[in-house]
């Protein structure tokens, strides 16, 4: 792994700088400006227009600017962004200042701040100068140095040029500003023992008069909710209220809460949370620092050691070293008004800021589902994704952890002109060709040949520290047809790996490395742990105590975990079965309510509720038990169940009633009680496009095809390999057949749970006009891989494997075929799989009424296969080759058929089917080991007619 810095710094446009700091809160409005016509024709009855120019109005949370007029809209937007950057004092110079130049500019800036014109200016800092004039006694006209650094972006940036360590340590700023102020001794003074500056000459009366705020505008007392964060981890974080008078200085009030007599001793952190937020931490200056403030900055850095304990929680929140207690508040002055602005900050806000520094927490916040949502395990399609995209989550994470923006590079992979019958040969193009393709180019030159633009992409991501030291890189080999999908997938891999660390700080380096290898990630362990040191410090003493407490209080409660078997007593599903149920890949919509259920307390406390919550089944974007239950429900049904507690920071981030929730968590054994209703099911894309073109749908046609062969063969036993949610087994119960025993095998316990519910309901129902009498005597569902051997499935009359093998790697499909025909040895085997050649017809079908990717003409035009989970799709030639090879090798005959379309016309059937028949002359070898030790499958559900 490389350890050097990034090759070169990316020069950001003004608009990109604004987006980096404000995101979607930056609002650009374009206005057309028509110039008077030049060289017009006098007396012409037709209205004459001059040139059309554009002006841009940029609205930010605290400031608005208007650009000049430009011929192009983009130039007007960039101009407005540049004006905003200049007004906000954001530093964007690409050439580094020398230390001497930075010191000179710092002196000039301080001189301007104490000038007459600045007092009446609309600036976040000018309000503090006006408040200083209202202070009485020895503090009259004294401006705390801490506010100068905190609220003037130019001072902050210049200080960082002088010494980069000042950004994370505000104690280094004080002597720096004092040295600059000393050069202005004729106009400024710094009283001894005071961390403040003041003018030697008072402001002129006319300047004071123009700066005074009318009393009527601020005549009421203000009650401001803030959060008190003790430095001891065993003391709870509490919400308190500040009572601010109309003429009072809010920093004096905060100083009093911290046990200080002077606001100058209150230090202020940089903004916490969003870049546009004015939420900051206020904390007391160290007594060690105040007792001996050296004049020499270098000596001071060497002597900077504090006796006070580090506040791990506050330090983690803002990324600056904070000692002693701290207060979290959103209060201050803005660019738009001279009035004091504030927002109440309660415990919910505090915990939301905490979880916003973790990958999973950022995603939860984007979905407003702190308890129910979790970081998805896979990115399928843009149309099905809900919440912040992985790349946006990764960028937010890097900003929150004070890392550089992630560098994501896309590498185009263009198929060569020659293709084998089995696989495409892929060639990585050079950067120029990649750029052409990324910009929509239609051809790329490769070894002197022109290749059609049918490119795929793979992406790499690198994350650097603020000092441009490489922390980690992810370079997977996965390729995607769409560049967007490639970017999101590589970002998600990094997030999933980071989330492993944030969920378990005790994970060993060996396991972390193993996870990284599996996700194609390389990382510098020393730098990685160094960059996230504050998180480890914060959680080392807190998490173990809290989790141990939760575990102890919940150990006697019975609740649902990650898997729900049929008949679980803690699950109640109400409502009639509509027959419409979600499957893997379905987009479902639920309404749900989550309450905290405490032992011995009848009243439930609602934590989280949502009346319209969408998510994709199988993507892992909600807690496992909820997804498992939704898969067992049908449209319109409601479910009630209990689940284990999530970490308490997520619970407290979800609720406004923090005091009551904390009381229950601290005093009782608790669990989460869910109630949810399935209100909408959108089938997977593959099913939707098949239904749009075929009637009845292909899925039903495949079942009817299998039933035909079951009846013809007079089969008594059937095994369905890859049975999923039991759709085939369920459908078979609607037909009169000779089957007496049916068996299903699948690797998904969630799907098997759904299948068990359906089969149990039908088999246990007395026959009537809707449910025919069935000769079935037994039914079994097994959990296991169809590439593993289990002697209990040998010598069945018929075996089916419908639309399953394409979800495996090709070598696994060969392994399955060999295992079934050589070891399981059914008399008849029916295998179906999509015909890749038919996709061109499916892609041309009219799906305008279906939901798709809004950025595409149709979603199908960008799909390589019918389903994102397909590992391959074979042409007729490839499928025939696979089937004939297996049949010849294992003494089976094989014939080919299909459903959907016409087999004798191009491009054949939509679903191609192979029917293997065991040769009558073949000798079936007896199974050598039928002992239970040879059983590889686990029985999930079993039904017998005798125990009906």
N, C-alpha and C positions, 0 to 999 in steps of 0.2 A: 504493500500500500504506500502510495506517495505521501510524503509528510510535508512537502513544500506548500507555499501559499498558492493562492489562485493566480493564474497566469497574468491576468490583467483585470483592472477594475472596470466594470461596466459603467459607462457614462449615462446617467438617467436624464431623460427630458424633464422639464419643469412639471409637466402633467403627471409623469411617472412618480416624481418625488411627492406630489400632492396625494396621489393614489396610495402610495406606500404609507403615508401618515394618516390619511383620513378615510381611505377606502370608499365605500358607497355613500358616505356622508358628504362627499364633495359633489355638488350639483352644478352642472354647466348648462346655462341657458343661452342659446344663440338667437340673436336679433338681426334681422335684415335692415340694412341702411342703404337707401337709394340716393345716389348723388344726382345733382341736377344735370340734365343732358348738356353735352358740349357740342358745339357746331350744329345746333338743331335747325329745323326748317321753319321759319316764321309763318304763321297762318295755316299750318297743317292741322286738319281737324282730328287726326289720330293722335292720341296721347303719346307723348314721347317720354321714354325712361332713360335715366342715366345708368352708370355702372352700378351693379349691386355689390355692396360690401357687407361684411359681417362683423358684429360686435358681440363679445361674450361677457356674460355676467356669471361670476363664480361665487356660489354661496357655500361657506364653510361654517362649522358650528359656532365659531366665535368672530368671524370676519367675512366681509363680502367685498369684492373688487369688480371693477368693470374695465375691460380692455379697450384699446383703441380700435379703429376699423381696419379690416384686412380683406384681401380678395378671397382668401380661403378660410373656411371654418376652422380647420385645424390650427392655423396660425393664430387666430383669435383666441382659441382655447389655450394654446401654449403661452400666449402673452398674458392672459388672465392668471394662469398658474404661476408665471414668473413674478407678477405683481404681488400675488399672495405670499410667495416665498420670501420676497423682499420685506413685506410688511410684517410677517411673522418672525423674521430674523433667522430663518432656516439656512444653515450653512451648506452650500453646494459646490464650493470651489474644488476643482480637481487638482490644482497645484497647491502643495502644502505650504503653509506659512512658516517662516522661521520663528523661533521662539522670541526673538527680539521684535519682529513685526507684530506678532500676536500681543506682546506686552504693550506696544505703542497703541495698537487699536483698542486694547482693553482700557487704557487710560482715557482715550478719546471718548469711548462709549460711556464710561462712568461720568465724565464731565458733561455729556449730553443729558444723562438721566437726571442730573441735579440742575438742569437749566430751567429758565422760566417757561419755555414753550412746552416742555415735557409734562409739567404739572397738570395742564388742562387737556392733555392728549388722551384719546381713548386707547388705553394700553393696560394689560393685566397688572402691570407694576405701578402705574401712576396712582391707582386707588390707594396703595400703601403709603405713598408720599402724602396724599391728602389726609389719610387717617393719622399719619404722624403729626400733622399740624393740629389735630384735634386732641392729641394726648396731653395730659397735664403733668405738672411737676418736672422731675428730672428727665422724663422720657419725651418731653415736648420737642417735636421736629426731628427726633431720632428715627432713622430708617434702618431696621435690622439688615445686616449684611446677608443673612440667609435668604431673605425675600428677593434681593437683587439677583442672586445667582439662580434662584428657583424660577422666577417669573420673567426673566429677560433671556430669550433664546440666544441673542448675540453674545451676551456675557458668558453664558453656558458654553457655547461653541468655542469662543476664544480661550476659555480656561482649559478646555480639553486639548487645544493645540499646544498650550504651554506644558501641560502634563496630562496624558491620557487617563491616569489613575483618578483624576478629579471626578470623572463621570460616576464612578462607583463609590467614592469616598468624599462626602461633602466637607469633612474636616480639613481637607487639603485646600479648599477654596478660600477659606477665611484669610489666611496669611497672604494668599495671592492677591485678593482684592485690597487688603490693607496696604500692601506694597504699592499697588497702582494708585490708591487714594493718596498715599504719601507724596506722590509726585504732583498732586493738586493741592498742596498744603495752603496755598493762598486763598482758595475758595472752599475747601472742605476740611473737616476735622473728624477725628475718631477719638471720642472721650476715653480716657484710660479706664480699663476694666469693663468697657462696654463693647459688645460686638455689633456696633452700629456706626453709621456715618450721618453727618448733618452739614448743612450749609453754614458757612460763617456769616454770610449776609442774608438777612431774611428776604423772603419773596416780596416783590412790590405788591401794594394793596390791590391794584387793578388785576394782577395775575391771580391773587387769592380770591377776589370777588368772582372772577370768571370760572374758577374751579370749584366753588362751593356748590354742593348739591342742595336743591330745595328741600326744606324739612318735610313738606307734604308728601314727597315721594318715598320717604322712608321713616314714617312716624310710629310704626308699630314694632313691638318686640318680636324677635324671630326665635322660634324654637327649632333647633337644628339637630337631627338625629345623627350621631357619629358612633364609631366602634372603638372601644378601648381594647388594645392588645397588650396584655402583660408579657414581660420578658420571660417569666417562669412558665414552662410548658404545662405544669400541673394546675395552673390557674386558668379559668375559662375566659374566652373572649366574650366581652359583654357589649351590649348596646346602651349608650348613654345619651342624654339630651343636653345640648348647650343652649342657655338662655341669653341671647344677645340683645342688648339695648340698641336703640337707633343711633346713638352717638358713640357707642363702644367700638373698640378695635378688636376684631375677632381673634387676632393672634394673642392678644392679652388674655382673652378668655380661655384659649387652648393652653396657654402657659400655666394658668391657674389650675386647670385640670391635671396637668403634669407635675404640679407641685412647685412651679417656678414663679418668681416674682417679676420677671422681665421677659417680654416677648422676644428680645434679642437672643435669648438663650434657647429659643425654639428653633430647631433645624427642620428643614422641609425637604422631602424626597422629590425625585422626579415623578411625573404622572404614573399612576398605577392603572393597568388595564389598557383601554384603548388610547391611542396616541392623542385623540382629540379630547380625552377626558381630563377634568380638573380634580380628579380624585387623587389625593396625596396622603403620605404618612407624615405626621408631625411628631417629633421626639425631642427629648431634652439633650442639650449639649453635655458631653461628659465633663464631670468635675475635674478629672485628670487633665483634660484639654484646657479648661478655664483657668486652672491654677498656674499653668506654666505655658504661655503662648509665645513661642520663640519667633523672632523676626525673620530668621533665615529659613527658607522653605526646605532646603535640603536637610538641614539639621532637624527640622520639624518632622520630616518623613521618617528619619531614623528613630526619633524619640516617640513615635505615635503608638503607644501601648496604653490600653485602657483597663482599669480595674473593674468597671461595670460589666455585667454579663451581656453577651450578644443576644439580641432578640431574634431568635431563629425564624419565627413566623413572619415578622415584619421584613426581615432581611430577604426571605424567600419571595415575598410579594413584590418588592421593588427592585431587587438585585443590588442594593446598596447596604453597606454594613451599618446596622442600627443597633445601638446599645440602650438598654433600659426599656421602660414602657413606651408605647407609641399610640397615637390616635389616628384612625383612618377617617378622613372627612373629604367631602366634595364641597368646597367653599372657596370663593375668591372673586376677582374682578375679571371682566371680559373685554374683548375688543369692541363690543357693540354698545356698551352702556357704562355709565359711571356708578350705577347702583351695584351693591353687593349681590352676587349670584350664588345660590347654593342648592344642593339636592340632598335629601335625606339618604343616609347610608346605614342600612341595618345589617343584621347578621346574614340575611339572604344574599345581599350584595357582596359581603366579605367572602362567603363560601363560593360564590360564583366566580369571584376573582381568583380564588385558589384553584378551582378545577379548570379554569381557563388557561392554566399553564401546563396542562397535560393533554396528550393527543385525544384520549377518550372524552375528557371533559369539554374540549373545544367542540367536538362533534355533538355531544349531548346538548350543549348550549345552543348550537345552531338549529337543533330540532325542538328546543324548549321541552325536553323530556329527560330530565336529570336522572330519574329512577328507571325508566323503561328502555331508553335507547342505549346502545353501545356501539363502539366503533365497528363498522362492518368488516367482515373477514374477506370480502371480495368485491371488486367493482365489475358489474356486469354490463349495463348500458346506461348511457346518459339519461334516457327517458325514464328508467326505473329508479334512478338514484334520487334520494331525498336528503335534504340538509346540505351543509357545506361540502364542496367537492374535496377530495383528498389533497390536491395541490394547495388549495386555499387553507385547509387545516394545517398542512405542513408549514406554510409561510407564516401563519399566525403563531404556531408553536415556536418557530425560530425567533420571531420578534419577542415573544414573551420570555424566552430563555436567553435573550441578549446574544443570539447567534446571528451571523450574517444571513442574508436571504439565501434560500437554497438555490443552487445552480442546476437547472434541469436542461439537459441537452438531448436532442432527438437525433437518432441515427437512422437514416432511411435504409431500408433493405429492399432491393429491387430484384424481382425474379428474372433469371436469365432466360434467353430466348429458347433454349432447349429444355424440355421437361421430360422426366421419366414418367412411366405409367403409374408409378406409386406416389412419388412425392415431388414437390417443387424444389429446384435447386435455387438457393438464395445467395445473393452476393451483396456485400456491404459496399455502398458507394462512397465516394469521397465527399468531403464537406460541401464542395461546390454543387455537386449533383443533388445532395440532400437538400441544400438551400433552395435549389430550383424546384424540387418536388414540394417542399414545405410551402413555397410561394404559389403553388398551383400549377407548376410546369407540367407539361404533358409528356415530355420525353427526357431521357437522361442518357448521356453518352457513357459507354462502358467498354473499354478495350476496343475503341474504334467502331463499335456497333451501336446502332440506335435501338433502344429497348422501349416498348410501350410502357406508359406510366400505369402500372398496376402494382404500386409499391405498398410495402408494409413498413412499419416503424417499430423500433425499440428505443427505449429511453434510458438514460443514466442520470443519477442525481448525486450531487456532492454538497456537503454541508461544511462550512468553515466557521471558525470562531471569529470574533470581532477583530482579532489580530491576524486574520487570514491564514490560520493554521487549519489544515484539513482534519476534521473530526470523524467523518464517515463518508463512505460512498457506496452506492448501490448500482450494480450493473447487471441486471438480469438478462437472460437470453430470450425471454418471451418476446414475440413479435405480434403486432396488431395492425390491422388494415387502416385504422384511423389514428392519427397522431394524438388526438385528444385522449383516446382510450389508453394509449401507451403512457402518456404523461400521468394520468390518474392512477394507473396500476402501479407504476414504479413509486409514486408518492405514497400509495397505500401500503406497499411493502415496508417502507421506512417507518411509517406510522405504527404499523402492527408490531414491528420490532421494538420501537421506542416504548410502546405501551406495555410490553412484557416487563421492561425495567421499572416503569412507573407503578405497575400493579404489584410488583414483588421486589422490594429493594434488597432482599436477601438472596436473590437469584445469584448463583455462582458465576464466575467469569467463564468457566467451562461451558455451562449451559447457555449463557448469553452468546458465546461464540458459536455454539452449535446452532442456535436459532438464526444467528446472522448468516452462517454458511448456507442454511436451507433457503434463505431469502436473498442470496447473492449479495450480501452486505459485508463490507470490510470496514473495520473501525479501529481507531487509535484509542485503546482502552484508557491510557493515562489522561489524554485530553478529554475524552468522553466523560470520565468520572469527575475530572476537574471542572468542566463546564456545568455539570449538574450537582456540584457539591452542596449548594444551598438547599436543594430539595432533599438530599440525604440527611443533612443536618436538621431540617425541619421535621422530617418524618421519623427519624430514628428513635426519638423519645416519645413521639405522639402516637404514631400508628400502632406500635406494638401494644401500648397500654389500652387504646380504644378497641382494637380488634380482639384483644384478650377479654376485655369486658363484654363485648358483644357476644363472643363465643360462649362465655360463661353463662350469660343470661338467656341465651337462645338454645342451649343444649337440650333442654327438656321439651322444646316445642317441636311438633311434627309439621313440616312444611314441604312444599314441592321443590325438587332440585332440578337438575338439567334434563332429566328424562321422566316421562310420565307413561307408565304402563296402563294397559286397559284395566278398568275397575279400581283405580286409585281412589281411596275413600275421601281424599282431600279435594277432589275435583268434582264439581257439579256443573253439568251442561244442561241448559233448559231450552225448550223450544222444539218444534218439529223439524225433522230432517228435510231440507229443501232439495237435497240432491246436488246442490252446487257447493263444492268444497274446494279450497285452495290446494294447489300442488306446488312442487318445487318450481320457482320462477314466476309464480303468480304475484301480481301486485294487489295487496289486500288493503282494505280500509276498515279500521275499527274505531269504536268509541270506548274509552276505558276510564276507570277511576281507581286510584291507588290510595289506600288508607293505612295508617299505622295501627296495628292491632296489638294491644298490650294485654298481657295475662292479668285477669282479674278486673279488667276495665271494660265496661259495656260500650261506652261511646268510642267510636272510631274517629281518628283525626285525619282528615283528607290531606294528602301530601301533593298529589299530582292528578290532573284530569285532562282529558282531551276528547273532544267530540268528533274529530275528523283526523285520524292519524293513519297515514299511509306508510307501508313498508313492503319490501320484496321478500317473499318466502325463500329461505335458503341462503340469503346473503349475510346472515348473522348480525343484522342491524338492530335487533331487540334482544332483551334478555332471553336465554334459551328456553326457560319454562314457558314463557308467553308464546313464543313461536311454536313450540310443541303442541300447546293447547289449541291455538288457532288452526293448526293443521287437522285437528280432530273435530273442528266445528264445521257446520254448514251455514250458508247464508241466512242471516236472521236469527241465529241462535246466540244465546248469552252463556257465559261461563263465569264461575266463581271459584277462586282458589287462593291458597296462601303460598307465599314464596319467602325465601330467606332475605334478611336485611342486606342491602347494599352498604358500602362504606358510608359513615354518617355524614361526611362532607357533601355527598350527593343528595342525601335526604334533606339536609339543612339548606342546600342551594335550591331545593325545589319548593320549600314552604315559606310562607310569610309569618306563620305562627311559630316562630323559632322557640320561644320560651316554653310553650306547652309541649312541643315535640321533644325538646331537650329534657324536660321533666320526665316524660314517659321513657325515653331512652335510658336515662340514668337510674330510674327506680323500678322498672319492670322488664320481664322477658318479653321481647317484641318480635313481630314478624310483619311482613307486608301482605295486605289483603287486596286482591285484585277482583274487579268485576269488569268484564269486557263484552262487547257485542260486535259480531261480524256484520258490517253494513254494506260492504262492496267487495267483489272479487273480479279482478281483471286477469284473464288467463294468460299464460306465457305466449310470447310472440309466435313460437312455432305452432301452437294450437290455434291461435287466432288466424294465421294465414292459411292453415289447412282448412279451417272452417269456412273461410271466405271463398274457397275455391271448390270444396267438395261437400256434397250432401248425399248421404250422411257423412259426418266428419271422418277423416282417415282413421282416427282412433277406434271408432265403432266398426268401420269396415275391417280393420285388422282382427277385432274380436270375432266378428261373424265369419271371417276366413278360418280362424282357429277352430271355431265351433263346428264348421263343416267337416274338418278332418277328424275331430273328436268323434262325431257321429259316424263317419264312414269307418273308422277303425274300431268302433265299439270299445273304446278305451275305458278302463275302470279306474286307473290311477293317473294323476297329472301333477307335474311339478312345473311351476313358473319361475324361471331364473330371472332375477331382477324384477320382482313383482311390484316394487314401489308401494303405492297406497292401495294395492289390491284391485285395480280397475278391471283386469281380466277375470280374476277369481270372482269378483262381485258380479260381473256381467254373466258369467257362466251359470250362476244360480237362477237367472231369468229364463234359461232354456231347459228343455227336457233332454237330458243326456244320460249316458250309462255310467257316468263318473260316480265312484263311491268314496274316493279319497282325493283330496286336493291339498297341495303343499305349495307354499311360497317362500322364496329366499330373497333377502335384500340386505344391503349393508347399512341402510338408514333406519335407525330405531324409530325416528319420528314418523316415517312413512309406514312402518310396520304397525305402529300404534294406531294410526288412522285405519289401516286395513283391518286390524283386529276388531275395532269398533263396528265397522260396516258389516263384516262377515258374521260377527256374533249376533248382531241385530237381526240379520236375515235368517240365519240358520236356527235361531231360537224362536222365530215367529211361526205360528201355526199356518199351514198352507191355506190360501184363499184365492179369490179371483185374480188378485194382483201378484200373489206369491205362489208359484206352482209347487207341487210336491216334488221334492228332490230325493234321489236315492243316496245322497251323500251321507256317509257314516262317520267320517272323521275329517278334520281340517287342522293343519299345523302351519305356523309361521316361524321361520328360522331367521336369526340374525347371523349373517356371515357373508364372506366374499365368494362369488361364484367361480373364482379361480382356485378355491380350496376344496379338497375332497372330503366328503363325509359319506360313509357307507350307507346311511339311512335313506339316501336318495337314489340308490342304484336300482336299475331295471324297472323303471316306471314305464307304463304303456306309452305315454306321450309326454314330451317336455317342450316348453315354449320359452322363447327369449325374444320378446317383441320390443324393438326400439331401445335396446340396452347397450349393445356392443360399441356403438358410436360414442358412448360416454366413457369408454376405456381407451387407454393407449393401444395402438395397433398391435404391439407385441402381446398385450394382455388379451386382445381379442383372439389371437392365434392360440394362446395358452388355454383360454376358455374352451375353444372348439376342440382342441386335442383332449382336454380333460373330460368333457361331456361324452365324446364318442368313444374314448378308450376306457374310461373308468365307470361313469354313470350308466352308459350303454342303454339309453331309452330305445324302445321300438321305433318311435317316431320323434323327430326333433324339428320344430318349426322356428326359424330365425328370421326376423325382419329388421331392416335398417333403411335409412333414407337413401334415395337415389340422387346422388349429387347432380347428375345431369338434368334433373327435373327442377332444380332451383331456379333456373332462368325463367320458367313459367310461373313459379310461385312469386318471384320478384316482380313479375309483370302484372300480377293480379291486382285488382282495385281494392286497396285497403284504406281509402281516404277517410273512411269512418272510424278507423282504428287509431288508437293513440300511438304516436311515434316520436322520433327525435325531431324536435322543432327546427333543428339546424339542417335537416336533410329533406330532400324531396319525398323520399320514403325511407324508413329505417332499413328496409330490406336491401336497398341498393348498396349499403355499406357493409352488409353482413356476408362474411365468407361462408358460413354455415347457417343452418336453420336455427340453431340454438347456440348461445354463447358457451354452453357447457360441452358441446360436441368436440371431441378430440380429433375426429376425422369424419369424413363422409365419402363413401366410395362410389365410383362409377359402376355401371353394370359389369364392365370387364373386370374391374378389381374385385367386386363381390363374387362373381362367378369363379374367378381364379382361387379365391380363399375357400369357397365351398367345395369346389371339385377336388382341390388338394386334400382337404380333410376327409372327404368321402372315400377317395382312393386309398388313403393311408389306413383307414379304420374299417374298411369293408362295408361301407354304406353306399347306397345309391342316393342320388340327389336330383331333384327337379326344381325348376324355378318358376315363380309366378309373382304376383304382387297385387296391390290395391291402389286405386287412384289413377285415373288415366287408362290408356289402352296399351297393352304390352306389345302389340305388333306394330305400333306407330312410334316414331321418335317423339320424345326421348325416353319412352318406356313408362313403367309405373312410377308413381311418386314414392311409394314404399315398396322396395323389392324384397321378395321372400324366398328363402331356400327351405325345401322340405327334404330332410334326410330320413331314409328308411333303412333300418337294420337288415342286412342280408340274412335270408333264412338259413344259409349254409354256415353263417358265422357262429362259432362256439363262444358262449359267454362264460368267462372264467369265474369260478366262485370267489366271493369276496373273502380274503384271507383273515382279516381282522375286523370283527364286528363288535369288539369290546368298546365300552364307553370311553376308554382312553383314546380311541381313534376318532371320536366325534369332534369335529371342528366347529360345528354350528351350535348356537345357543337357542333353545326353545323360548320364543317370546310369548306365544299364545297357542293354546291347543283346545280343540272342541271335539266332543264325541257325542254321537246321537244317543248313546245309552245314558249319558249324564245330562241330557237336555233339560 
